[in-house]
Amino acid sequence: MVAAAHKLPTSGYALEVDGRLKAEFMTKVGAKAGAEDLKKRFPMLQVRIYDAQTMTREEVSLPRA
């Protein structure tokens, strides 16, 4: 059985959690807020923001206390 692959968005931003696309956002501010909230609740997850315009990913990490 093969899982359905999510296609990369062609515009905006997407949250990538442990290598899988989970949510799409129109703005980077919204994507960053969503990613930081998710990372605070589940710090063990690998969370990245995918930028559709530049086709790059940015790792999201919690600030050191």
VMD Tcl script that builds the backbone (N, CA, C; Angstrom):
set m [mol new atoms 195]
animate dup $m
set s [atomselect $m all]
$s set {name element resname resid chain x y z} {
  {N N MET 1 A 0.841 -1.174 0.000}
  {CA C MET 1 A 0.000 0.000 0.000}
  {C C MET 1 A 0.890 1.242 0.000}
  {N N VAL 2 A 0.592 2.184 -0.849}
  {CA C VAL 2 A 1.380 3.409 -0.970}
  {C C VAL 2 A 0.537 4.583 -0.493}
  {N N ALA 3 A 1.116 5.405 0.384}
  {CA C ALA 3 A 0.408 6.585 0.877}
  {C C ALA 3 A 0.354 7.649 -0.209}
  {N N ALA 4 A -0.715 8.409 -0.224}
  {CA C ALA 4 A -0.855 9.489 -1.200}
  {C C ALA 4 A 0.147 10.590 -0.890}
  {N N ALA 5 A 0.853 11.044 -1.885}
  {CA C ALA 5 A 1.844 12.106 -1.701}
  {C C ALA 5 A 1.174 13.460 -1.891}
  {N N HIS 6 A 1.476 14.377 -0.998}
  {CA C HIS 6 A 0.966 15.743 -1.141}
  {C C HIS 6 A 1.884 16.485 -2.102}
  {N N LYS 7 A 1.291 17.257 -2.982}
  {CA C LYS 7 A 2.083 18.030 -3.928}
  {C C LYS 7 A 2.557 19.310 -3.263}
  {N N LEU 8 A 3.745 19.747 -3.638}
  {CA C LEU 8 A 4.265 21.001 -3.120}
  {C C LEU 8 A 3.417 22.145 -3.652}
  {N N PRO 9 A 3.128 23.137 -2.810}
  {CA C PRO 9 A 2.327 24.269 -3.284}
  {C C PRO 9 A 3.102 25.098 -4.294}
  {N N THR 10 A 2.378 25.777 -5.170}
  {CA C THR 10 A 3.019 26.625 -6.174}
  {C C THR 10 A 3.064 28.081 -5.736}
  {N N SER 11 A 2.364 28.400 -4.638}
  {CA C SER 11 A 2.409 29.750 -4.091}
  {C C SER 11 A 2.228 29.673 -2.581}
  {N N GLY 12 A 2.694 30.690 -1.897}
  {CA C GLY 12 A 2.536 30.743 -0.452}
  {C C GLY 12 A 3.570 29.903 0.277}
  {N N TYR 13 A 3.156 29.399 1.433}
  {CA C TYR 13 A 4.063 28.666 2.316}
  {C C TYR 13 A 3.363 27.417 2.823}
  {N N ALA 14 A 4.148 26.422 3.205}
  {CA C ALA 14 A 3.582 25.193 3.744}
  {C C ALA 14 A 4.398 24.734 4.937}
  {N N LEU 15 A 3.729 24.066 5.873}
  {CA C LEU 15 A 4.427 23.459 6.997}
  {C C LEU 15 A 4.757 22.020 6.637}
  {N N GLU 16 A 6.009 21.682 6.853}
  {CA C GLU 16 A 6.459 20.320 6.626}
  {C C GLU 16 A 6.811 19.746 7.993}
  {N N VAL 17 A 6.128 18.679 8.378}
  {CA C VAL 17 A 6.341 18.058 9.683}
  {C C VAL 17 A 6.862 16.648 9.460}
  {N N ASP 18 A 8.072 16.404 9.953}
  {CA C ASP 18 A 8.724 15.102 9.771}
  {C C ASP 18 A 8.685 14.651 8.311}
  {N N GLY 19 A 8.930 15.587 7.403}
  {CA C GLY 19 A 9.026 15.272 5.983}
  {C C GLY 19 A 7.713 15.223 5.228}
  {N N ARG 20 A 6.590 15.519 5.897}
  {CA C ARG 20 A 5.283 15.478 5.236}
  {C C ARG 20 A 4.622 16.841 5.304}
  {N N LEU 21 A 4.025 17.261 4.198}
  {CA C LEU 21 A 3.322 18.545 4.170}
  {C C LEU 21 A 2.025 18.425 4.947}
  {N N LYS 22 A 1.795 19.388 5.837}
  {CA C LYS 22 A 0.619 19.310 6.701}
  {C C LYS 22 A -0.343 20.482 6.543}
  {N N ALA 23 A 0.150 21.688 6.308}
  {CA C ALA 23 A -0.735 22.852 6.232}
  {C C ALA 23 A -0.144 23.877 5.281}
  {N N GLU 24 A -1.018 24.674 4.669}
  {CA C GLU 24 A -0.578 25.736 3.775}
  {C C GLU 24 A -1.005 27.085 4.328}
  {N N PHE 25 A -0.168 28.096 4.089}
  {CA C PHE 25 A -0.418 29.456 4.559}
  {C C PHE 25 A -0.154 30.425 3.416}
  {N N MET 26 A -0.868 31.549 3.426}
  {CA C MET 26 A -0.667 32.567 2.407}
  {C C MET 26 A 0.539 33.456 2.724}
  {N N THR 27 A 0.838 33.648 4.028}
  {CA C THR 27 A 1.926 34.545 4.419}
  {C C THR 27 A 2.983 33.799 5.227}
  {N N LYS 28 A 4.199 34.323 5.189}
  {CA C LYS 28 A 5.278 33.723 5.963}
  {C C LYS 28 A 5.047 33.923 7.460}
  {N N VAL 29 A 4.456 35.053 7.829}
  {CA C VAL 29 A 4.168 35.325 9.238}
  {C C VAL 29 A 3.215 34.263 9.794}
  {N N GLY 30 A 2.184 33.945 9.043}
  {CA C GLY 30 A 1.232 32.918 9.465}
  {C C GLY 30 A 1.876 31.546 9.564}
  {N N ALA 31 A 2.712 31.212 8.582}
  {CA C ALA 31 A 3.398 29.927 8.586}
  {C C ALA 31 A 4.351 29.829 9.775}
  {N N LYS 32 A 5.071 30.910 10.046}
  {CA C LYS 32 A 6.026 30.906 11.164}
  {C C LYS 32 A 5.293 30.765 12.495}
  {N N ALA 33 A 4.181 31.470 12.655}
  {CA C ALA 33 A 3.397 31.374 13.893}
  {C C ALA 33 A 2.875 29.950 14.087}
  {N N GLY 34 A 2.362 29.357 13.030}
  {CA C GLY 34 A 1.867 27.984 13.106}
  {C C GLY 34 A 2.972 26.993 13.423}
  {N N ALA 35 A 4.127 27.189 12.800}
  {CA C ALA 35 A 5.262 26.296 13.027}
  {C C ALA 35 A 5.778 26.403 14.458}
  {N N GLU 36 A 5.884 27.632 14.968}
  {CA C GLU 36 A 6.377 27.817 16.334}
  {C C GLU 36 A 5.411 27.244 17.354}
  {N N ASP 37 A 4.113 27.411 17.129}
  {CA C ASP 37 A 3.114 26.850 18.034}
  {C C ASP 37 A 3.208 25.319 18.055}
  {N N LEU 38 A 3.326 24.726 16.882}
  {CA C LEU 38 A 3.441 23.274 16.782}
  {C C LEU 38 A 4.713 22.779 17.471}
  {N N LYS 39 A 5.808 23.488 17.256}
  {CA C LYS 39 A 7.088 23.090 17.845}
  {C C LYS 39 A 7.062 23.210 19.369}
  {N N LYS 40 A 6.350 24.217 19.902}
  {CA C LYS 40 A 6.227 24.365 21.359}
  {C C LYS 40 A 5.445 23.203 21.961}
  {N N ARG 41 A 4.396 22.776 21.268}
  {CA C ARG 41 A 3.572 21.685 21.784}
  {C C ARG 41 A 4.227 20.326 21.602}
  {N N PHE 42 A 4.983 20.169 20.522}
  {CA C PHE 42 A 5.627 18.891 20.220}
  {C C PHE 42 A 7.087 19.128 19.819}
  {N N PRO 43 A 7.956 19.395 20.797}
  {CA C PRO 43 A 9.347 19.766 20.478}
  {C C PRO 43 A 10.149 18.667 19.795}
  {N N MET 44 A 9.689 17.419 19.855}
  {CA C MET 44 A 10.442 16.335 19.230}
  {C C MET 44 A 10.264 16.263 17.716}
  {N N LEU 45 A 9.274 16.975 17.180}
  {CA C LEU 45 A 9.019 16.958 15.741}
  {C C LEU 45 A 10.019 17.818 14.980}
  {N N GLN 46 A 10.308 17.409 13.756}
  {CA C GLN 46 A 11.099 18.240 12.849}
  {C C GLN 46 A 10.104 19.080 12.056}
  {N N VAL 47 A 10.161 20.394 12.231}
  {CA C VAL 47 A 9.213 21.297 11.580}
  {C C VAL 47 A 9.989 22.240 10.672}
  {N N ARG 48 A 9.552 22.326 9.417}
  {CA C ARG 48 A 10.167 23.234 8.456}
  {C C ARG 48 A 9.079 24.003 7.720}
  {N N ILE 49 A 9.455 25.196 7.250}
  {CA C ILE 49 A 8.560 26.023 6.441}
  {C C ILE 49 A 9.059 25.961 5.002}
  {N N TYR 50 A 8.169 25.581 4.100}
  {CA C TYR 50 A 8.502 25.523 2.679}
  {C C TYR 50 A 8.002 26.795 2.008}
  {N N ASP 51 A 8.904 27.485 1.326}
  {CA C ASP 51 A 8.578 28.707 0.582}
  {C C ASP 51 A 8.416 28.326 -0.892}
  {N N ALA 52 A 7.196 28.421 -1.404}
  {CA C ALA 52 A 6.915 27.985 -2.777}
  {C C ALA 52 A 7.602 28.860 -3.827}
  {N N GLN 53 A 7.776 30.147 -3.533}
  {CA C GLN 53 A 8.375 31.050 -4.510}
  {C C GLN 53 A 9.852 30.727 -4.737}
  {N N THR 54 A 10.602 30.512 -3.661}
  {CA C THR 54 A 12.035 30.233 -3.789}
  {C C THR 54 A 12.348 28.745 -3.768}
  {N N MET 55 A 11.310 27.936 -3.497}
  {CA C MET 55 A 11.456 26.476 -3.404}
  {C C MET 55 A 12.510 26.076 -2.379}
  {N N THR 56 A 12.486 26.735 -1.230}
  {CA C THR 56 A 13.436 26.429 -0.162}
  {C C THR 56 A 12.687 26.067 1.113}
  {N N ARG 57 A 13.404 25.428 2.019}
  {CA C ARG 57 A 12.849 25.052 3.319}
  {C C ARG 57 A 13.669 25.707 4.423}
  {N N GLU 58 A 12.972 26.132 5.471}
  {CA C GLU 58 A 13.622 26.769 6.618}
  {C C GLU 58 A 13.279 25.965 7.866}
  {N N GLU 59 A 14.294 25.487 8.552}
  {CA C GLU 59 A 14.106 24.722 9.794}
  {C C GLU 59 A 13.585 25.644 10.885}
  {N N VAL 60 A 12.612 25.159 11.657}
  {CA C VAL 60 A 12.059 25.933 12.774}
  {C C VAL 60 A 12.540 25.265 14.061}
  {N N SER 61 A 13.152 26.071 14.927}
  {CA C SER 61 A 13.613 25.552 16.209}
  {C C SER 61 A 13.166 26.491 17.312}
  {N N LEU 62 A 13.066 25.945 18.508}
  {CA C LEU 62 A 12.669 26.761 19.667}
  {C C LEU 62 A 13.859 27.569 20.153}
  {N N PRO 63 A 13.623 28.793 20.604}
  {CA C PRO 63 A 14.728 29.580 21.160}
  {C C PRO 63 A 15.230 28.945 22.451}
  {N N ARG 64 A 16.523 29.047 22.672}
  {CA C ARG 64 A 17.131 28.496 23.888}
  {C C ARG 64 A 16.704 29.315 25.092}
  {N N ALA 65 A 16.368 28.658 26.190}
  {CA C ALA 65 A 15.932 29.359 27.404}
  {C C ALA 65 A 17.125 29.797 28.238}
}
mol reanalyze $m
mol bondsrecalc $m
mol representation Tube
mol addrep $m
